[in-house]
Amino acid sequence: MQQQQPAQLLALANAVRQVACEHILPHFLKVAHDHKSDGSLLTQADIAAHHALLMALPQLIDRPVLSEEMPHEEQLQLWQNEQAGLWVIDPIDGTSNFVNGIPAFCISVAYVVKGEATLGVIYNPVADECYAAANGVGAWLNDDALPLRTPAAALKHCIAGVDFKRLRPALASALAAQGPFHSQRNFGSSALEWCFVAAGRYDVYLHGGQMLWDFAAGQLILREAGGAYRTLEQNPADVQPGRKRSVVAAANSALLSQWHGWLAQHDESPNVS
């Protein structure tokens, strides 16, 4: 019998859907944009969704909200008091897609306690796909339990999600020239791509550097769907805001072992083992 989504998770999913419908979708295909100091894109919709989530989330759990759109100093201050719990959000993950009319972007929201996400929702409003998970309870795409399909048994049959531009040159070259998988994709939204592994759309995944808000909700959704992940370097994940970490993920632990083993053989970094 399929486990039912807990009421708190359903309430979070409904709140995220509402923010997307009111503050993001109306701007799709017609949004003005600017650039932040790091060169990344910022839109009116990012700011509107950011403020809407700042208002909505504490009504569900009365704790602070750490957003990608906050100054770094404010993020660090919130994180230092994180032990009692806080929200971690990316109002629009995949802003370049959003600005260019590519329908692969999402809102990502996680509730984090002592460095671990306990609730996570990632919502693609164009597809009306809401991925959601609660720690120890399960993961869903809308009303369907994840994963949606059985993953490939061998690496050579896998569909892989790979973000090449953030990888070390030797590894990127090896993947491009002799990738061990059947086929490769990259959709430009880190949070959504975690969900693609959880759903079984990807079998394996690789990203060279993600921020806290890129993976906080996605790694919970993948874990609750039966997937597994680690970093390229095998180091403990550093989740502090402003620091990037690599991601090696797969739909199950057996595939992860095959995938990480191949990557370790082709990466020039002495820290990969």
Secondary structure, 3 states (H helix, E strand, C coil): CCCCCCHHHHHHHHHHHHHHHHHCHHHCCCCCEEECCCCCEEEHHHHHHHHHHHHHHHHCCCCCEEECCCCHHHHHHHHHCHHHCEEEEEEEECHHHHHCCCCCCEEEEEEEECCEEEEEEEEECCCCEEEEEECCCEEEECCEECCCCCCCCCHHHCEEEECHHHCCHHHHHHHHHHCCCCEEECCCCHHHHHHHHHHCCCCEEEEEEECHHHHHHHHHHHHHCCCEEECCCCCCCCCCCCCCEEEEEECCHHHHHHHHHHHHHHCCCCCCC
